[in-house]
Amino acid sequence: MATPFWYNTALALIKPLYQSRLRKRAESPEQLQQELLERFGPFQTPKNQHAIWFHVVSVGETNAAQPIIEHYLKQGQKVLVTNTTKTGQARAKALFEKAPYLDQFQAVYLPADQKHLIQAFYQKYQPKLLLLMETELWPNLIDQAQAFHVPCILLNARLSEKSAKGYGKVKSLTVPMLKGLTQLLAQDQSSYQRFLALGAVPNKTHVLGSVKFDITAPQSFIERAKVLVQDWQLHNRKVLLLASTHAPEEKEILAELKSALIQDSSLVCIVVPRHPERFDEVFEAAQRLGLQTQRRSLGETIQSDTQVYLADSMGELWLWYCLSQVCYVGGSLNEPGGGHNILEPIACQVPTLLGKNYFNFQTIVDEFVEAQAVEVVNDAQHAAQTMLDILVNADKAQRLNDAAQKIMQQNQGALHKHIQVIDQYL
């Protein structure tokens, strides 16, 4: 079924605004030109045709897809990854654009979802299979998968109550997309029911669990963290991490931590803002608080007097998880929030807390909350106090970690189930 006329018209109208936004955030003319080519064409000759195509939005989805992508690269399959965000693409390239996968792997931006661009992309790349991660549904992308006879599977699919209401308001787009999927593999029963209510085909929709539970910290980051502990003399430091933060979380939590950071020279707080365009803003906020701050982007290191370390780099979040002793996962105290993936710090055995607005990961987080395996905080003061308590209370830290690792072990196995389904189409 073709996408509605109004949808394609709306995309054409907002195209100049979107291109203007890309120009404003471009780091260089060369980078801008490359991004415009990838998003709007004309598309360059691909490294490989007939690849397995993964579409992942940003960093979280790229990390979730990592073990599946790795599985097929190790089998010798050609893999194409498309991203929507700059941080997502940087993460994909950091993971796979290196030996031994250089000839097999390519990462580019997903073209704008205009019919003629998506058609041209399929013609150029001729993928053998399209794998979408989580809730990444685009009308023309799925419609043209059918037109080009490319099987299209939604992996690790999740749908919050809020998102379901949004999709429900545009059923003329939602129903054809869901019916156009070859398979829909849901993370949990709640998502499964919401997808069915929106029009998913029952005999193509299954609950397989979340592949995110099969996550392990990459060995390369574990080794790099060990080196930094030596080089930066962190043996006797207490390292707090504010990960994937949004405004105004950094400013508010750092303000609550300020007195402790000043009084206890062993404390250091690493801050990793979610969006790179906010790096300078967060640095200025730390400066205004009078906290001694170093920046990763300038090649600075954690010194003996460092109170805040701004990790304003791309694709290194695992490194900071491996270095920390307690972690706050952001995007969950801000409004409206939604939260980010708590499983990455937990995979590094880091006691983890998050704010109360975690609806993007409701089912996963609720299981940890019920088992008292994570701490949920109500505001910045509560977050700061909880982190400091965990640092000085080894028993509490151990209880959180033990409970969290038990849940991780109980939920593993979805990765193998997903691969079994994908293999049917190769």
LINJOSUL-V349932 format. One record per pair of residues at least 12 apart in sequence whose C-alpha atoms are under 8 Angstrom apart, sorted by the first residue. I is the first residue (numbers start at 1). J is the second residue. If there is no record, write none. Layout:
I&J / I&J
//
This chain:
1&143 / 1&176 / 2&140 / 2&143 / 3&139 / 3&140 / 3&143 / 3&173 / 4&172 / 4&173 / 8&114 / 8&115 / 11&113 / 11&114 / 12&114 / 19&36 / 25&277 / 35&109 / 38&108 / 38&109 / 38&110 / 38&111 / 39&109 / 39&110 / 39&111 / 39&112 / 40&111 / 40&112 / 40&117 / 41&111 / 41&117 / 43&120 / 43&121 / 43&124 / 45&124 / 46&124 / 46&125 / 47&103 / 47&105 / 47&106 / 48&78 / 48&104 / 48&106 / 48&125 / 49&124 / 49&125 / 49&126 / 49&127 / 50&78 / 50&125 / 50&126 / 50&127 / 50&128 / 51&77 / 51&78 / 51&79 / 51&80 / 51&125 / 51&126 / 51&127 / 51&128 / 51&129 / 52&77 / 52&78 / 52&79 / 52&80 / 52&127 / 52&128 / 52&129 / 52&130 / 52&131 / 53&79 / 53&80 / 53&81 / 53&82 / 53&127 / 53&128 / 53&129 / 53&130 / 53&131 / 54&69 / 54&79 / 54&80 / 54&81 / 54&82 / 54&130 / 54&131 / 54&132 / 54&133 / 55&81 / 55&82 / 55&83 / 55&110 / 55&130 / 55&131 / 55&132 / 55&133 / 55&136 / 56&81 / 56&82 / 56&83 / 56&84 / 56&88 / 56&132 / 56&133 / 56&136 / 57&82 / 57&83 / 57&84 / 57&85 / 57&88 / 57&133 / 57&136 / 58&83 / 58&84 / 58&85 / 58&86 / 58&87 / 58&88 / 58&89 / 59&87 / 59&88 / 59&89 / 59&91 / 59&92 / 59&315 / 60&88 / 60&340 / 60&341 / 61&88 / 61&133 / 61&134 / 62&88 / 62&91 / 62&92 / 63&91 / 64&211 / 64&212 / 64&215 / 65&133 / 65&211 / 67&215 / 67&415 / 68&415 / 68&419 / 73&101 / 73&104 / 73&105 / 76&104 / 77&104 / 78&104 / 78&105 / 79&104 / 79&105 / 79&106 / 80&105 / 80&106 / 80&107 / 80&108 / 81&105 / 81&106 / 81&107 / 81&108 / 82&107 / 82&108 / 82&109 / 82&110 / 83&107 / 83&108 / 83&109 / 83&110 / 84&109 / 84&110 / 85&109 / 87&275 / 87&276 / 87&314 / 87&315 / 89&107 / 89&108 / 89&109 / 90&314 / 90&315 / 91&314 / 91&315 / 92&107 / 93&107 / 94&315 / 113&138 / 113&139 / 113&140 / 113&141 / 114&140 / 115&140 / 115&141 / 115&144 / 118&140 / 118&141 / 118&144 / 119&144 / 122&144 / 122&145 / 122&148 / 127&150 / 128&150 / 128&151 / 128&426 / 129&150 / 129&151 / 129&152 / 129&425 / 129&426 / 130&145 / 130&150 / 130&151 / 130&152 / 130&153 / 131&152 / 131&153 / 131&154 / 131&155 / 132&152 / 132&153 / 132&154 / 132&155 / 133&154 / 133&155 / 133&156 / 133&157 / 134&154 / 134&155 / 134&156 / 134&157 / 134&158 / 134&159 / 135&154 / 135&157 / 135&158 / 135&159 / 136&154 / 137&177 / 138&177 / 139&173 / 139&174 / 139&176 / 139&177 / 142&177 / 142&180 / 142&181 / 143&176 / 143&177 / 143&180 / 146&180 / 151&181 / 151&182 / 151&425 / 152&180 / 152&181 / 152&182 / 152&183 / 153&181 / 153&182 / 153&183 / 153&184 / 153&185 / 154&181 / 154&183 / 154&184 / 154&185 / 155&184 / 155&185 / 155&186 / 155&418 / 156&185 / 156&186 / 156&187 / 156&208 / 156&209 / 156&210 / 156&211 / 157&184 / 157&185 / 157&186 / 157&187 / 157&191 / 158&186 / 158&187 / 158&188 / 158&191 / 158&192 / 159&190 / 159&191 / 159&194 / 159&195 / 160&191 / 160&359 / 160&360 / 160&361 / 160&362 / 161&194 / 164&194 / 164&195 / 164&198 / 167&198 / 168&198 / 171&198 / 174&198 / 174&199 / 175&198 / 175&199 / 175&200 / 178&195 / 178&199 / 178&200 / 178&201 / 179&199 / 179&200 / 179&201 / 182&204 / 183&204 / 183&205 / 184&200 / 184&204 / 184&205 / 184&206 / 185&205 / 185&206 / 185&207 / 185&208 / 185&418 / 186&205 / 186&206 / 186&207 / 186&208 / 186&209 / 186&210 / 187&207 / 187&208 / 187&209 / 187&210 / 188&207 / 188&208 / 188&209 / 188&210 / 188&363 / 189&207 / 190&363 / 192&205 / 192&206 / 192&207 / 208&414 / 208&417 / 208&418 / 209&411 / 209&414 / 210&411 / 210&414 / 210&415 / 211&412 / 211&413 / 211&414 / 211&415 / 211&418 / 212&343 / 213&343 / 213&408 / 213&409 / 213&411 / 213&412 / 213&414 / 214&408 / 214&411 / 214&412 / 214&413 / 214&414 / 214&415 / 215&343 / 215&344 / 215&347 / 216&344 / 216&347 / 216&348 / 217&318 / 217&344 / 217&347 / 217&348 / 218&318 / 221&318 / 221&319 / 221&322 / 222&319 / 222&322 / 224&319 / 225&319 / 225&320 / 225&322 / 225&323 / 229&323 / 232&301 / 232&302 / 232&303 / 236&266 / 237&266 / 237&267 / 237&268 / 238&266 / 238&267 / 238&268 / 238&324 / 238&325 / 238&391 / 239&267 / 239&268 / 239&269 / 239&270 / 239&323 / 239&324 / 239&325 / 239&326 / 240&267 / 240&268 / 240&269 / 240&270 / 240&324 / 240&325 / 240&326 / 240&327 / 240&387 / 241&269 / 241&270 / 241&271 / 241&272 / 241&320 / 241&321 / 241&324 / 241&325 / 241&326 / 241&327 / 241&328 / 242&269 / 242&270 / 242&271 / 242&272 / 242&273 / 242&327 / 242&328 / 242&329 / 242&330 / 243&271 / 243&272 / 243&273 / 243&274 / 243&317 / 243&327 / 243&328 / 243&329 / 243&330 / 244&272 / 244&273 / 244&274 / 244&275 / 244&329 / 244&330 / 244&331 / 244&340 / 245&271 / 245&272 / 245&273 / 245&274 / 245&329 / 245&330 / 245&331 / 246&273 / 246&274 / 246&275 / 246&330 / 246&331 / 246&334 / 247&334 / 248&334 / 249&330 / 249&331 / 249&333 / 249&334 / 249&380 / 250&271 / 250&273 / 250&282 / 250&285 / 251&282 / 251&285 / 251&286 / 252&380 / 253&380 / 253&381 / 253&383 / 253&384 / 254&286 / 254&384 / 255&289 / 256&380 / 256&381 / 256&384 / 257&384 / 257&385 / 258&289 / 258&291 / 261&307 / 262&291 / 262&307 / 265&304 / 265&305 / 265&307 / 267&307 / 268&306 / 268&307 / 268&308 / 268&309 / 269&307 / 269&308 / 269&309 / 270&308 / 270&309 / 270&310 / 270&311 / 270&320 / 271&308 / 271&309 / 271&310 / 271&311 / 272&310 / 272&311 / 272&312 / 272&317 / 273&311 / 273&312 / 276&312 / 276&313 / 276&314 / 279&310 / 279&312 / 282&310 / 283&310 / 286&308 / 291&307 / 291&308 / 292&305 / 292&306 / 292&307 / 292&308 / 293&306 / 293&307 / 293&308 / 293&309 / 293&310 / 294&306 / 294&308 / 294&309 / 294&310 / 295&309 / 295&310 / 295&311 / 295&312 / 296&309 / 296&310 / 296&311 / 296&312 / 296&313 / 297&311 / 297&312 / 297&313 / 318&344 / 318&345 / 321&344 / 321&345 / 321&348 / 321&350 / 322&345 / 322&348 / 322&350 / 324&350 / 325&350 / 325&351 / 325&391 / 326&350 / 326&351 / 326&352 / 326&387 / 326&390 / 326&391 / 327&345 / 327&350 / 327&351 / 327&352 / 327&353 / 327&387 / 328&352 / 328&353 / 328&354 / 328&383 / 328&387 / 329&341 / 329&342 / 329&352 / 329&353 / 329&354 / 329&355 / 330&354 / 330&355 / 331&355 / 331&357 / 331&358 / 332&354 / 332&355 / 332&356 / 332&357 / 332&358 / 333&354 / 333&355 / 333&356 / 333&357 / 333&378 / 333&379 / 333&380 / 334&357 / 335&357 / 336&357 / 337&357 / 337&358 / 337&359 / 338&357 / 338&358 / 338&359 / 338&360 / 338&361 / 339&354 / 339&355 / 339&357 / 339&358 / 339&359 / 339&360 / 339&361 / 340&358 / 340&360 / 340&361 / 341&361 / 342&365 / 346&401 / 346&404 / 346&405 / 347&405 / 349&401 / 349&405 / 350&401 / 351&374 / 351&390 / 351&397 / 351&398 / 351&400 / 351&401 / 352&374 / 352&375 / 352&400 / 353&374 / 353&375 / 353&376 / 353&377 / 353&383 / 353&387 / 354&374 / 354&375 / 354&376 / 354&377 / 354&383 / 355&376 / 355&377 / 355&378 / 355&379 / 355&383 / 356&376 / 356&377 / 356&378 / 367&407 / 368&403 / 368&404 / 368&407 / 371&403 / 371&404 / 372&400 / 372&403 / 373&399 / 373&400 / 373&401 / 373&402 / 373&403 / 373&404 / 374&400 / 374&404
//
